[in-house]
């Protein structure tokens, strides 16, 4: 079965369900009995996901969601996050993610600014954030909690219900019009706003980035073009843990429907390496910090070992650097290096690979600059970390390193559909279908960010003779200096 790309994200989702209904799409460990055996990996086919998704979507219709209404998701990454995200899409609504780490005032600002009518919250902790500010949110009609135990904190309130109760409402609503969900997906237009992602607000008041179906689809199309030689349809397994409230996590959640891979939700960051050992992923989305911490642990283990072990590791790293440098520079390594590298791989690097499950083909890394030495370190060990560059306003990556074009210290070449140029002041400018529709209720900021069709990223960079992009600074930092 090939990769799947429709005219919209909605159509892509519908086609994935239609063409591979019995393939395993998700695995996760339920945290409450209504979801399954608590603490044990549960497999969910695309058909089963769709069945649950429809109930949630119809449930949203039952409590009053109409086309264009905003629905907030305040939760860590988990199965219910992507379930409610697609359910909102299938009801014609717009998802507005909020980081689980956000403070009550931060949450209240986003809920109020986007005029959300509904909010999905993970547990009692997140519910309290919303309830503490509920009086300031006249548009908020209903709060739906994932963890049933959270309902104890809302005893006697009729504006708080469980996800399970919402599904019950959806079951009755679906009986009235069984084809409404499918019709809504089919009728979605490329220019429809799919999500509003708020920037962090570290440089001022958070801005709501309006992303359309076509923005997201354009990224998925380009990722399919550059990665299809290296990713097997319906055969890859990912471990997912990045915040879905971040644009990289959002892209990861949608890529499942294009690539058809099995997405496995890590329990939490503390158990990430344990979950990786259980899942044995073949592909992974990550941030540099994951690899920085992994390197520190590996180095500590080596230093605590006997002298012979330390010497073996240093020898292997030397061999690996010579061999992999030739590969990255597209040269044929000397036969002696090939032989020694195979020995180093068996004695040393295979053990490092085992810590990542033993099957990892590559990791896609973003969210912050990947230090060159970290990329090279794991590349030498046979774990390929591919860096990309993008912003929320560009729907995630506009440049990406690929297994065919590895150059650490650079963020890859522009994706096929993307045009990138460097302004007179060194600023990175982007023209692409991936560029956002605008900032929600902020036309002045939109006009400042997009000029003559080019999005001004605020990043300073350079492009070398081979077409690789490198980010060197932030424009505001240079102005301050």
C-alpha positions in Angstrom: 0.0 0.0 0.0 1.5 3.4 -1.0 1.7 6.5 1.1 -1.6 8.4 1.2 -2.1 12.1 0.3 -5.5 13.6 -0.3 -6.5 17.1 -1.3 -6.8 18.1 2.3 -5.7 16.6 5.7 -9.4 15.6 6.2 -9.4 13.6 3.0 -6.1 12.1 3.8 -7.5 10.9 7.1 -10.6 9.5 5.5 -8.5 7.6 2.8 -6.2 6.1 5.5 -9.3 4.7 7.3 -10.8 3.4 4.1 -7.7 1.8 2.6 -6.0 0.3 5.7 -8.7 -0.1 8.4 -7.2 -3.1 10.0 -3.6 -1.9 10.3 -2.4 -1.0 13.8 -2.3 2.8 14.0 -1.7 3.4 17.7 -0.4 1.8 20.8 -0.7 3.3 24.3 -1.0 2.3 27.9 -4.5 3.2 29.3 -4.5 5.1 32.6 -8.2 4.4 33.5 -10.3 1.3 33.2 -12.8 2.8 30.7 -9.9 2.9 28.2 -8.7 -0.6 28.6 -6.3 -2.6 30.8 -4.5 0.0 32.8 -0.7 0.0 32.4 -0.6 -2.5 29.5 0.1 -1.7 25.9 -3.2 -1.5 23.9 -3.3 -1.8 20.1 -5.7 0.3 18.2 -6.4 -0.2 14.5 -7.3 2.7 12.2 -10.9 1.4 12.1 -11.1 1.3 15.9 -9.6 4.8 16.1 -12.2 6.1 13.6 -15.1 4.5 15.5 -14.0 6.3 18.7 -13.3 9.5 16.8 -16.8 9.6 15.3 -18.4 9.2 18.8 -16.3 12.2 20.1 -17.1 14.2 17.0 -20.8 13.6 17.2 -20.6 14.3 20.9 -19.2 17.7 20.2 -22.1 18.3 17.8 -24.5 17.2 20.5 -23.2 19.8 22.9 -23.4 22.6 20.3 -20.2 22.7 18.3 -20.7 24.4 14.9 -18.4 24.9 11.9 -15.6 27.3 12.8 -16.0 27.0 16.6 -12.8 26.7 18.6 -12.0 23.7 20.8 -9.0 23.9 23.1 -6.9 20.9 24.1 -5.0 21.3 27.4 -3.1 18.1 27.9 0.2 16.3 27.7 0.7 14.1 24.6 -1.5 11.0 24.8 -3.9 8.9 22.7 -6.9 11.1 23.7 -5.1 14.2 22.4 -5.0 13.1 18.7 -8.4 11.5 19.1 -10.1 14.8 20.2 -8.0 16.7 17.6 -9.3 14.7 14.7 -12.8 14.6 16.2 -12.9 18.4 16.3 -11.8 18.4 12.6 -14.5 16.0 11.7 -17.1 18.2 13.3 -15.9 21.3 11.4 -14.3 22.9 14.4 -10.8 24.4 14.9 -8.4 22.9 17.4 -6.5 25.3 19.7 -3.7 23.5 21.6 -2.4 24.8 25.0 0.8 23.5 26.6 0.2 21.4 29.7 2.9 23.5 31.4 1.1 26.8 30.9 -0.1 28.7 33.9 -3.7 29.5 34.7 -3.3 33.1 33.4 -1.7 31.8 30.2 -4.5 29.3 29.7 -7.2 32.0 30.4 -5.6 34.4 27.9 -5.7 31.8 25.0 -9.1 30.5 25.9 -10.5 34.1 26.0 -8.6 35.4 23.0 -9.7 32.6 20.7 -13.2 32.6 22.2 -13.2 28.9 22.7 -16.5 27.3 23.3 -15.1 23.9 24.4 -12.1 22.7 26.3 -10.6 19.2 26.5 -8.4 18.9 29.7 -6.3 16.0 30.7 -6.8 15.6 34.5 -7.7 17.4 37.7 -4.6 19.6 37.6 -5.5 21.0 34.1 -9.2 21.2 35.0 -8.4 23.4 38.0 -6.5 25.8 35.7 -9.6 26.3 33.7 -12.1 26.4 36.5 -10.1 29.0 38.4 -10.5 31.4 35.5 -14.0 30.2 34.3 -15.7 33.4 35.4 -13.5 35.3 33.0 -14.5 33.1 30.0 -18.1 33.8 29.0 -17.8 31.9 25.7 -16.7 28.6 27.3 -19.7 26.3 27.3 -18.3 22.9 28.3 -15.1 21.3 29.7 -14.4 17.6 28.8 -11.9 15.7 31.0 -9.9 12.7 29.8 -9.3 11.2 33.3 -12.6 10.3 34.9 -11.1 10.8 38.4 -10.9 14.5 37.6 -14.7 14.8 37.9 -14.4 14.7 41.7 -13.0 18.2 41.5 -16.1 19.3 39.6 -18.9 17.6 41.6 -22.3 19.3 41.1 -21.2 21.2 37.9 -23.1 20.6 34.7 -20.4 22.3 32.6 -17.9 19.6 33.2 -18.2 16.0 31.7 -16.0 13.1 31.0 -14.8 12.0 27.6 -16.7 8.8 28.2 -19.9 10.7 28.7 -19.3 12.8 25.6 -19.0 9.5 23.6 -22.4 8.4 24.9 -23.9 11.7 23.7 -22.2 11.1 20.4 -23.7 7.6 20.0 -27.2 9.0 20.1 -26.3 11.9 17.8 -24.7 9.6 15.3 -27.9 7.6 15.0 -29.7 10.8 13.8 -27.3 11.4 10.9 -24.8 8.6 10.4 -23.1 10.2 7.4 -22.5 13.7 8.8 -19.0 13.0 10.0 -18.0 11.7 6.5 -19.7 14.6 4.7 -17.9 17.1 6.9 -14.5 15.6 6.1 -15.3 15.5 2.3 -16.5 19.1 2.3 -13.3 20.5 3.9 -11.5 23.1 1.8 -7.8 23.6 1.5 -8.1 27.2 2.8 -10.1 26.2 5.9 -8.4 27.0 9.2 -7.6 23.7 10.9 -5.8 24.9 14.0 -4.7 28.1 15.8 -1.4 27.6 17.5 -0.3 30.3 20.0 3.3 31.3 20.1 5.1 31.1 23.4 4.8 34.8 24.2 8.4 35.0 25.4 8.9 38.2 23.4 5.4 39.6 24.2 1.7 38.7 24.2 1.2 35.2 22.6 0.0 35.4 19.0 -2.5 32.9 17.5 -1.0 31.4 14.3 -3.8 30.4 11.9 -2.8 27.3 10.0 -5.0 25.9 7.2 -5.6 22.5 5.8 -3.3 23.3 2.9 -0.5 24.6 5.1 -0.3 21.3 6.9 -0.8 19.2 3.7 2.0 21.0 2.0 4.4 20.0 4.7 3.2 16.4 4.6 3.6 16.3 0.8 7.1 17.5 1.0 8.1 15.2 3.8 6.7 12.3 1.7 8.8 13.4 -1.3 12.1 13.5 0.6 11.6 10.6 3.0 9.6 8.1 1.0 12.8 6.2 -0.1 13.7 5.8 3.6 10.3 5.1 5.2 8.3 1.9 4.5 4.5 2.4 4.3 2.8 0.8 7.2 6.0 -0.8 8.5 7.5 1.9 10.6 7.0 2.2 14.3 7.4 5.5 16.1 7.5 6.4 19.8 5.7 9.7 20.3 6.4 12.0 23.3 6.9 15.6 22.0 4.1 18.0 23.0 1.4 18.0 20.3 0.7 21.6 21.3 4.0 22.3 19.5 4.0 22.5 15.7 6.5 19.6 15.4 4.3 17.4 17.5 1.3 18.5 15.5 3.0 17.5 12.3 4.0 14.1 13.8 0.4 13.4 14.8 -0.8 14.1 11.2 2.0 12.2 9.5 0.5 9.0 10.8 -2.3 9.2 8.2 0.2 9.8 5.3 2.8 7.2 6.2 0.5 4.7 7.9 3.0 3.9 10.6 2.3 2.7 14.1 2.4 5.6 16.6 3.2 4.5 20.2 2.6 7.0 23.0 5.3 7.1 25.7 3.9 7.1 29.2 6.0 10.1 30.2 9.5 11.5 29.8 10.8 9.7 32.9 9.8 6.4 31.3 10.8 7.3 27.8 13.9 5.1 27.5 12.0 2.2 29.1 9.2 2.7 26.6 11.7 2.9 23.7 13.1 -0.5 24.8 9.6 -2.0 24.8 8.5 -0.4 21.5 11.8 -0.6 19.6 11.0 2.3 17.2 12.2 2.5 13.7 11.6 6.3 13.4 11.5 9.0 16.0 10.6 12.7 16.3 12.8 14.3 19.0 14.4 17.5 20.3 18.2 18.0 20.7 17.9 17.8 24.5 17.0 14.1 24.3 20.3 13.3 22.5 22.4 15.7 24.7 21.2 13.8 27.8 21.7 10.4 26.1 25.3 11.3 25.2 26.0 12.5 28.7 24.8 9.2 30.1 26.8 7.2 27.6 30.0 9.1 28.4 29.5 8.7 32.1 29.0 4.9 31.7 32.2 4.7 29.6 34.2 6.7 32.1 33.1 4.5 35.0 34.2 1.4 33.2 37.6 -0.3 33.2 40.5 1.1 31.2 40.2 -1.6 28.5 36.5 -0.6 27.9 37.4 3.1 27.7 40.2 2.4 25.2 37.9 0.2 23.1 35.3 2.9 23.0 37.8 5.6 21.9 39.1 3.3 19.2 35.6 2.6 17.9 34.8 6.4 17.8 38.0 7.1 15.9 37.2 4.3 13.3 33.5 5.4 13.2 34.5 9.0 12.5 36.7 8.1 9.5 34.2 5.7 8.1 31.1 8.0 8.5 32.9 11.1 7.3 33.6 9.4 4.0 29.9 8.3 3.8 28.6 11.8 4.6 31.0 13.3 2.0 29.8 10.7 -0.5 33.2 9.1 -0.8 34.0 5.3 -0.8 35.6 4.5 2.6 39.0 2.6 2.4 38.5 -1.1 2.8 40.5 -1.1 6.0 38.0 1.4 7.6 35.1 -0.6 6.3 36.4 -3.8 8.0 37.3 -2.0 11.3 33.9 -0.2 11.3 32.1 -3.5 11.1 34.1 -4.7 14.1 33.4 -1.5 16.0 29.7 -1.8 15.2 29.6 -5.3 16.6 31.6 -4.6 19.7 30.5 -1.1 20.6 27.9 0.7 18.4 25.4 -2.2 18.5 25.1 -1.7 22.3 24.4 2.0 21.9 21.8 1.2 19.2 20.2 -1.2 21.6 19.5 1.6 24.0 17.3 3.1 21.3 15.6 -0.2 20.7 18.0 -1.6 18.1 16.0 -0.7 15.0 16.1 3.1 14.8 16.7 4.1 11.2 16.7 7.9 11.8 15.4 10.5 14.2 13.8 13.8 13.0 15.0 16.6 15.2 13.8 20.1 15.7 12.5 22.7 18.1 16.0 24.0 18.9 19.5 24.0 17.2 21.2 20.6 17.2 24.8 21.1 18.2 27.0 19.8 15.4 29.0 17.6 17.8 25.9 15.9 19.0 24.8 15.1 15.4 28.2 13.8 14.5 28.5 11.8 17.8 25.4 9.8 17.2 26.0 9.6 13.4 29.3 7.9 14.2 27.5 5.5 16.4 25.1 4.6 13.6 22.1 6.6 14.8 21.2 9.2 12.2 19.7 12.4 13.6 18.2 14.6 10.9 17.9 18.2 11.7 15.2 20.5 10.3 14.2 24.2 10.4 10.9 25.8 10.6 8.6 27.9 12.8 5.0 27.7 13.9 4.2 30.2 11.1 5.6 27.9 8.5 3.7 24.8 9.7 7.0 23.2 10.9 9.9 22.4 8.6 10.7 24.4 5.5 14.3 22.9 5.4 15.3 19.4 6.3 18.4 17.2 6.3 17.7 13.8 4.6 19.6 10.5 4.8 20.9 11.3 1.3 22.2 14.7 2.2 23.9 14.8 5.6 25.8 17.9 6.8 25.8 18.5 10.5 25.9 22.1 11.6 23.4 23.0 8.8 19.6 22.5 8.9 19.3 20.9 5.5 18.1 22.1 2.1 14.8 23.8 1.5 12.0 21.3 0.9 10.9 20.9 -2.7 7.9 23.4 -2.6 9.8 26.0 -0.5 11.7 29.1 -1.7 14.2 30.6 0.8 16.3 33.7 0.3 18.5 35.8 2.6 17.5 39.4 2.9 19.9 42.3 2.7 20.2 42.3 6.5 20.8 38.6 6.6 17.2 37.6 7.6 15.9 34.3 6.4 12.8 34.9 4.2 10.4 32.2 3.2 7.8 31.9 0.4 5.7 28.7 0.5 2.2 27.2 0.7 3.3 26.3 4.2 3.3 30.0 5.4 0.4 30.6 7.8 -2.8 32.5 6.9 -2.2 35.2 9.5 -2.3 36.0 13.2 -5.7 35.6 14.7 -7.3 39.0 15.3 -4.0 40.7 14.7 -3.8 42.1 11.1 -1.0 44.5 12.0 1.4 41.8 13.1 0.4 39.7 10.0 1.3 42.6 7.7 4.6 43.0 9.4 5.5 39.3 9.2 4.4 38.8 5.5 5.7 41.4 3.1 5.4 41.0 -0.7 4.6 37.3 -0.3 7.7 36.6 1.8 7.5 35.6 5.5 10.1 37.3 7.6 11.3 34.7 10.1 13.3 36.9 12.4 16.2 34.5 12.1 19.6 35.4 10.6 21.1 32.8 8.3 23.2 31.8 5.3 22.9 29.4 2.3 26.0 27.8 1.0 27.0 26.9 -2.6 25.4 23.4 -2.2 22.0 24.9 -1.1 22.3 24.1 2.6 20.8 26.5 5.1 22.4 27.5 8.4 20.8 29.6 11.1 23.4 31.8 12.8 21.4 34.2 15.1 18.1 36.0 15.9 17.5 39.4 14.3 16.3 40.9 17.5 19.4 39.7 19.3 21.6 41.4 16.7 19.7 44.7 17.0 20.0 44.6 20.8 23.8 43.9 20.5 
